Amino acid sequence: MSSDCLFCSIVRGEIPADVVSQTEHTIAFRDINPQADVHVLVVPRLHEPDIASLAAADPDVTIALIAETLRIAQAESGGQYRLVFNTGEAAGQTVFHAHGHVLGGHLHSPLPS
């Protein structure tokens, strides 16, 4: 974990979040600036800057992250959803801790950051 990472602080319970689920490898919470009717972030407990780095560092955690993202997508959006994994600042990533966006319902803007 990184001491200056927002999502690591949420994982450690230092910053409150509207938690949707927790597993051994992930924590999922509602985005504080939702870009759709349903907007849940699914974050691995392991700190890696993006999904590609996570996949290289720990494929099992990556699989757990994607599996939990899909489970939440089904539960939260009735089977119609968008999954987004931004990688890099130019792609809209603003928190450099791997995470997936689960978006369902009407989108409020074109792409989440």
VEXZA-739554 format. One record per residue: chain; x, z, y of N, C-alpha, C in turn. Coordinates in Angstrom, 2 decimals. Example, Ala and Ser with C-alpha at 12.3 -4.5 7.8 and 13.67 -1.06 7.14 Angstrom:
BEGIN
+-------+---------+---------+---------+---------+---------+---------+---------+---------+---------+
: kette :     n_u :     n_w :     n_v :    ca_u :    ca_w :    ca_v :     c_u :     c_w :     c_v :
+-------+---------+---------+---------+---------+---------+---------+---------+---------+---------+
:     A :   13.19 :    7.80 :   -5.69 :   12.30 :    7.80 :   -4.50 :   13.20 :    7.80 :   -3.30 :
:     A :   12.85 :    7.08 :   -2.25 :   13.67 :    7.14 :   -1.06 :   12.90 :    7.87 :    0.03 :
+-------+---------+---------+---------+---------+---------+---------+---------+---------+---------+
END
This chain:
BEGIN
+-------+---------+---------+---------+---------+---------+---------+---------+---------+---------+
: kette :     n_u :     n_w :     n_v :    ca_u :    ca_w :    ca_v :     c_u :     c_w :     c_v :
+-------+---------+---------+---------+---------+---------+---------+---------+---------+---------+
:     A :    0.84 :    0.00 :   -1.18 :    0.00 :    0.00 :    0.00 :    0.88 :    0.00 :    1.24 :
:     A :    0.30 :   -0.52 :    2.28 :    1.01 :   -0.60 :    3.55 :    0.43 :    0.44 :    4.52 :
:     A :    1.30 :    1.16 :    5.20 :    0.83 :    2.23 :    6.08 :    0.13 :    1.70 :    7.33 :
:     A :    0.43 :    0.47 :    7.75 :   -0.17 :   -0.07 :    8.96 :   -1.25 :   -1.12 :    8.69 :
:     A :   -1.72 :   -1.23 :    7.47 :   -2.73 :   -2.23 :    7.09 :   -4.13 :   -1.62 :    7.16 :
:     A :   -5.03 :   -2.28 :    7.88 :   -6.41 :   -1.83 :    8.02 :   -7.08 :   -1.65 :    6.66 :
:     A :   -6.96 :   -2.65 :    5.79 :   -7.63 :   -2.56 :    4.50 :   -7.01 :   -1.50 :    3.60 :
:     A :   -5.70 :   -1.29 :    3.68 :   -5.08 :   -0.20 :    2.92 :   -5.63 :    1.14 :    3.40 :
:     A :   -5.86 :    1.28 :    4.69 :   -6.45 :    2.52 :    5.23 :   -7.86 :    2.73 :    4.70 :
:     A :   -8.62 :    1.65 :    4.55 :   -9.97 :    1.75 :    3.97 :   -9.87 :    2.14 :    2.49 :
:     A :   -8.96 :    1.49 :    1.76 :   -8.76 :    1.81 :    0.34 :   -8.41 :    3.29 :    0.17 :
:     A :   -7.58 :    3.83 :    1.05 :   -7.18 :    5.24 :    0.97 :   -8.27 :    6.19 :    1.47 :
:     A :   -9.34 :    5.67 :    2.04 :  -10.43 :    6.51 :    2.55 :  -10.16 :    7.08 :    3.94 :
:     A :   -9.15 :    6.57 :    4.63 :   -8.80 :    7.07 :    5.96 :   -9.70 :    6.49 :    7.05 :
:     A :  -10.25 :    5.32 :    6.79 :  -11.19 :    4.66 :    7.71 :  -12.49 :    4.48 :    6.97 :
:     A :  -13.61 :    4.90 :    7.55 :  -14.89 :    4.76 :    6.86 :  -15.32 :    3.30 :    6.75 :
:     A :  -16.06 :    3.01 :    5.70 :  -16.59 :    1.67 :    5.47 :  -17.92 :    1.81 :    4.73 :
:     A :  -18.77 :    0.81 :    4.88 :  -20.04 :    0.74 :    4.15 :  -19.75 :    0.14 :    2.78 :
:     A :  -19.33 :    1.00 :    1.85 :  -18.85 :    0.57 :    0.54 :  -20.01 :    0.12 :   -0.34 :
:     A :  -19.83 :   -1.06 :   -0.92 :  -20.81 :   -1.67 :   -1.83 :  -20.45 :   -1.33 :   -3.28 :
:     A :  -19.16 :   -1.38 :   -3.59 :  -18.72 :   -1.05 :   -4.96 :  -17.24 :   -0.69 :   -4.95 :
:     A :  -16.85 :    0.01 :   -6.00 :  -15.44 :    0.33 :   -6.23 :  -15.16 :    0.18 :   -7.71 :
:     A :  -14.02 :   -0.41 :   -8.01 :  -13.56 :   -0.51 :   -9.40 :  -12.12 :    0.00 :   -9.43 :
:     A :  -11.54 :   -0.02 :  -10.60 :  -10.14 :    0.39 :  -10.75 :   -9.23 :   -0.43 :   -9.84 :
:     A :   -9.55 :   -1.73 :   -9.66 :   -8.67 :   -2.64 :   -8.93 :   -9.18 :   -3.07 :   -7.56 :
:     A :  -10.45 :   -2.80 :   -7.25 :  -11.02 :   -3.34 :   -6.01 :  -11.90 :   -2.33 :   -5.29 :
:     A :  -12.12 :   -2.62 :   -4.02 :  -13.14 :   -1.94 :   -3.24 :  -13.86 :   -3.03 :   -2.44 :
:     A :  -15.17 :   -2.94 :   -2.36 :  -15.96 :   -3.93 :   -1.63 :  -16.79 :   -3.20 :   -0.58 :
:     A :  -16.84 :   -3.78 :    0.61 :  -17.58 :   -3.15 :    1.71 :  -18.15 :   -4.23 :    2.63 :
:     A :  -19.17 :   -3.85 :    3.37 :  -19.82 :   -4.78 :    4.29 :  -18.92 :   -5.03 :    5.50 :
:     A :  -18.85 :   -6.29 :    5.91 :  -18.05 :   -6.67 :    7.07 :  -18.69 :   -6.08 :    8.32 :
:     A :  -17.88 :   -5.53 :    9.22 :  -18.43 :   -4.92 :   10.44 :  -18.85 :   -5.98 :   11.47 :
:     A :  -18.44 :   -7.22 :   11.26 :  -18.84 :   -8.33 :   12.12 :  -19.37 :   -9.45 :   11.22 :
:     A :  -20.55 :   -9.26 :   10.61 :  -21.04 :  -10.21 :    9.60 :  -21.23 :  -11.61 :   10.15 :
:     A :  -20.81 :  -12.57 :    9.36 :  -20.94 :  -13.98 :    9.70 :  -22.08 :  -14.64 :    8.94 :
:     A :  -22.84 :  -13.85 :    8.18 :  -23.98 :  -14.34 :    7.41 :  -24.90 :  -13.14 :    7.13 :
:     A :  -26.10 :  -13.43 :    6.65 :  -27.03 :  -12.36 :    6.32 :  -26.40 :  -11.36 :    5.35 :
:     A :  -25.68 :  -11.88 :    4.36 :  -24.89 :  -11.05 :    3.44 :  -23.43 :  -11.38 :    3.73 :
:     A :  -22.63 :  -10.37 :    4.05 :  -21.20 :  -10.59 :    4.27 :  -20.47 :   -9.35 :    3.78 :
:     A :  -19.93 :   -9.47 :    2.57 :  -19.21 :   -8.37 :    1.91 :  -17.77 :   -8.81 :    1.71 :
:     A :  -16.84 :   -7.92 :    2.02 :  -15.42 :   -8.16 :    1.76 :  -15.04 :   -7.46 :    0.46 :
:     A :  -14.35 :   -8.17 :   -0.41 :  -13.87 :   -7.60 :   -1.66 :  -12.34 :   -7.60 :   -1.59 :
:     A :  -11.77 :   -6.40 :   -1.67 :  -10.35 :   -6.18 :   -1.38 :   -9.68 :   -5.58 :   -2.61 :
:     A :   -8.53 :   -6.12 :   -3.01 :   -7.80 :   -5.45 :   -4.09 :   -7.14 :   -4.17 :   -3.56 :
:     A :   -7.03 :   -3.19 :   -4.40 :   -6.35 :   -1.95 :   -4.00 :   -4.85 :   -2.20 :   -3.80 :
:     A :   -4.32 :   -3.17 :   -4.49 :   -2.92 :   -3.57 :   -4.38 :   -2.73 :   -4.38 :   -3.10 :
:     A :   -1.77 :   -4.00 :   -2.28 :   -1.52 :   -4.74 :   -1.03 :   -0.65 :   -5.96 :   -1.30 :
:     A :   -1.23 :   -7.11 :   -1.05 :   -0.52 :   -8.40 :   -0.99 :   -1.12 :   -9.13 :    0.19 :
:     A :   -0.35 :   -9.93 :    0.91 :   -0.84 :  -10.50 :    2.16 :   -1.95 :  -11.54 :    2.02 :
:     A :   -2.05 :  -12.22 :    0.87 :   -3.07 :  -13.24 :    0.71 :   -3.31 :  -13.49 :   -0.77 :
:     A :   -4.31 :  -14.31 :   -1.08 :   -4.72 :  -14.53 :   -2.47 :   -3.60 :  -15.19 :   -3.27 :
:     A :   -2.84 :  -16.09 :   -2.66 :   -1.74 :  -16.74 :   -3.38 :   -0.65 :  -15.74 :   -3.75 :
:     A :   -0.32 :  -14.86 :   -2.82 :    0.68 :  -13.82 :   -3.10 :    0.19 :  -12.86 :   -4.17 :
:     A :   -1.10 :  -12.52 :   -4.11 :   -1.68 :  -11.64 :   -5.12 :   -1.61 :  -12.29 :   -6.50 :
:     A :   -1.96 :  -13.57 :   -6.58 :   -1.93 :  -14.28 :   -7.86 :   -0.53 :  -14.30 :   -8.45 :
:     A :    0.48 :  -14.49 :   -7.59 :    1.87 :  -14.50 :   -8.07 :    2.32 :  -13.10 :   -8.49 :
:     A :    1.90 :  -12.07 :   -7.75 :    2.36 :  -10.71 :   -8.00 :    1.67 :  -10.07 :   -9.20 :
:     A :    0.37 :  -10.31 :   -9.35 :   -0.38 :   -9.63 :  -10.40 :   -1.63 :  -10.43 :  -10.79 :
:     A :   -1.48 :  -11.35 :  -11.75 :   -2.62 :  -12.18 :  -12.16 :   -3.82 :  -11.36 :  -12.65 :
:     A :   -3.58 :  -10.21 :  -13.30 :   -4.69 :   -9.40 :  -13.80 :   -5.53 :   -8.82 :  -12.66 :
:     A :   -4.88 :   -8.37 :  -11.60 :   -5.62 :   -7.86 :  -10.43 :   -6.36 :   -9.01 :   -9.76 :
:     A :   -5.75 :  -10.19 :   -9.74 :   -6.41 :  -11.36 :   -9.16 :   -7.69 :  -11.68 :   -9.92 :
:     A :   -7.62 :  -11.66 :  -11.23 :   -8.80 :  -11.92 :  -12.06 :   -9.86 :  -10.86 :  -11.80 :
:     A :   -9.45 :   -9.60 :  -11.72 :  -10.40 :   -8.51 :  -11.45 :  -11.05 :   -8.69 :  -10.08 :
:     A :  -10.27 :   -9.12 :   -9.09 :  -10.81 :   -9.35 :   -7.75 :  -11.84 :  -10.47 :   -7.77 :
:     A :  -11.54 :  -11.56 :   -8.40 :  -12.48 :  -12.68 :   -8.45 :  -13.71 :  -12.31 :   -9.26 :
:     A :  -13.54 :  -11.62 :  -10.36 :  -14.69 :  -11.19 :  -11.18 :  -15.62 :  -10.28 :  -10.38 :
:     A :  -15.05 :   -9.34 :   -9.62 :  -15.89 :   -8.43 :   -8.83 :  -16.55 :   -9.19 :   -7.67 :
:     A :  -15.83 :  -10.14 :   -7.09 :  -16.41 :  -10.96 :   -6.03 :  -17.62 :  -11.72 :   -6.55 :
:     A :  -17.51 :  -12.30 :   -7.72 :  -18.64 :  -13.03 :   -8.31 :  -19.79 :  -12.10 :   -8.67 :
:     A :  -19.49 :  -10.92 :   -9.20 :  -20.54 :   -9.96 :   -9.53 :  -21.32 :   -9.56 :   -8.28 :
:     A :  -20.61 :   -9.27 :   -7.20 :  -21.26 :   -8.89 :   -5.95 :  -22.05 :  -10.06 :   -5.39 :
:     A :  -21.51 :  -11.26 :   -5.46 :  -22.21 :  -12.44 :   -4.97 :  -23.56 :  -12.60 :   -5.67 :
:     A :  -23.57 :  -12.44 :   -6.97 :  -24.83 :  -12.55 :   -7.73 :  -25.80 :  -11.44 :   -7.33 :
:     A :  -25.31 :  -10.22 :   -7.23 :  -26.17 :   -9.07 :   -6.92 :  -26.70 :   -9.10 :   -5.50 :
:     A :  -25.89 :   -9.52 :   -4.55 :  -26.24 :   -9.44 :   -3.14 :  -26.99 :  -10.66 :   -2.62 :
:     A :  -26.80 :  -11.82 :   -3.24 :  -27.35 :  -13.03 :   -2.64 :  -28.24 :  -13.85 :   -3.57 :
:     A :  -28.64 :  -13.27 :   -4.70 :  -29.57 :  -13.97 :   -5.57 :  -29.06 :  -15.27 :   -6.16 :
:     A :  -27.76 :  -15.39 :   -6.29 :  -27.20 :  -16.56 :   -6.96 :  -26.87 :  -17.72 :   -6.04 :
:     A :  -27.12 :  -17.59 :   -4.75 :  -26.75 :  -18.64 :   -3.80 :  -25.80 :  -18.03 :   -2.78 :
:     A :  -24.55 :  -18.46 :   -2.81 :  -23.54 :  -17.78 :   -2.01 :  -22.36 :  -18.70 :   -1.74 :
:     A :  -21.51 :  -18.25 :   -0.85 :  -20.23 :  -18.89 :   -0.56 :  -19.15 :  -17.83 :   -0.75 :
:     A :  -18.06 :  -18.21 :   -1.39 :  -16.89 :  -17.35 :   -1.53 :  -15.77 :  -17.96 :   -0.70 :
:     A :  -15.13 :  -17.14 :    0.13 :  -14.06 :  -17.63 :    1.00 :  -12.85 :  -16.72 :    0.86 :
:     A :  -11.69 :  -17.34 :    0.62 :  -10.40 :  -16.64 :    0.62 :   -9.52 :  -17.36 :    1.64 :
:     A :   -9.43 :  -16.83 :    2.86 :   -8.57 :  -17.43 :    3.88 :   -7.12 :  -17.06 :    3.59 :
:     A :   -6.23 :  -18.03 :    3.76 :   -4.80 :  -17.80 :    3.55 :   -4.04 :  -18.34 :    4.74 :
:     A :   -3.55 :  -17.43 :    5.57 :   -2.76 :  -17.80 :    6.73 :   -3.56 :  -17.79 :    8.02 :
:     A :   -2.85 :  -17.55 :    9.10 :   -3.48 :  -17.45 :   10.42 :   -4.22 :  -18.74 :   10.80 :
:     A :   -3.61 :  -19.89 :   10.53 :   -4.24 :  -21.17 :   10.88 :   -5.53 :  -21.41 :   10.10 :
:     A :   -5.68 :  -20.73 :    8.96 :   -6.90 :  -20.85 :    8.16 :   -7.94 :  -19.80 :    8.55 :
:     A :   -7.63 :  -18.98 :    9.55 :   -8.59 :  -17.98 :   10.01 :   -8.37 :  -16.58 :    9.48 :
:     A :   -7.29 :  -16.34 :    8.74 :   -7.04 :  -15.00 :    8.23 :   -6.58 :  -14.10 :    9.37 :
:     A :   -7.24 :  -12.96 :    9.53 :   -6.87 :  -12.02 :   10.60 :   -6.35 :  -10.69 :   10.07 :
:     A :   -6.68 :  -10.34 :    8.84 :   -6.13 :   -9.14 :    8.19 :   -5.30 :   -9.64 :    7.02 :
:     A :   -4.02 :   -9.33 :    7.04 :   -3.10 :   -9.88 :    6.05 :   -2.95 :   -8.95 :    4.85 :
:     A :   -4.09 :   -8.77 :    4.20 :   -4.24 :   -8.08 :    2.92 :   -5.24 :   -8.97 :    2.18 :
:     A :   -4.87 :   -9.46 :    1.02 :   -5.74 :  -10.38 :    0.28 :   -7.17 :   -9.84 :    0.24 :
:     A :   -8.13 :  -10.72 :    0.43 :   -9.53 :  -10.32 :    0.35 :  -10.42 :  -11.55 :    0.27 :
:     A :  -11.55 :  -11.36 :   -0.39 :  -12.54 :  -12.42 :   -0.48 :  -13.76 :  -12.07 :    0.33 :
:     A :  -14.34 :  -13.08 :    0.95 :  -15.60 :  -12.92 :    1.67 :  -16.72 :  -13.42 :    0.78 :
:     A :  -17.75 :  -12.61 :    0.58 :  -18.97 :  -13.03 :   -0.10 :  -20.00 :  -13.26 :    1.01 :
:     A :  -20.46 :  -14.49 :    1.13 :  -21.42 :  -14.85 :    2.17 :  -22.68 :  -15.37 :    1.52 :
:     A :  -23.81 :  -14.84 :    1.94 :  -25.09 :  -15.30 :    1.40 :  -26.14 :  -15.34 :    2.49 :
:     A :  -27.21 :  -16.07 :    2.24 :  -28.25 :  -16.21 :    3.24 :  -27.81 :  -17.15 :    4.34 :
:     A :  -28.38 :  -16.99 :    5.49 :  -28.07 :  -17.86 :    6.63 :  -26.73 :  -17.49 :    7.23 :
:     A :  -25.88 :  -18.49 :    7.46 :  -24.60 :  -18.26 :    8.10 :  -24.81 :  -18.08 :    9.60 :
:     A :  -24.09 :  -17.15 :   10.19 :  -24.16 :  -16.90 :   11.62 :  -23.14 :  -17.70 :   12.39 :
:     A :  -22.07 :  -18.17 :   11.72 :  -21.04 :  -19.01 :   12.32 :  -20.45 :  -19.87 :   11.22 :
:     A :  -19.69 :  -20.91 :   11.56 :  -19.19 :  -21.85 :   10.55 :  -18.29 :  -21.22 :    9.49 :
:     A :  -17.29 :  -20.42 :    9.88 :  -16.35 :  -19.84 :    8.91 :  -16.00 :  -18.42 :    9.30 :
:     A :  -15.89 :  -17.52 :    8.31 :  -15.45 :  -16.16 :    8.62 :  -13.95 :  -16.12 :    8.83 :
:     A :  -13.49 :  -15.08 :    9.48 :  -12.04 :  -14.93 :    9.64 :  -11.55 :  -13.75 :    8.83 :
+-------+---------+---------+---------+---------+---------+---------+---------+---------+---------+
END
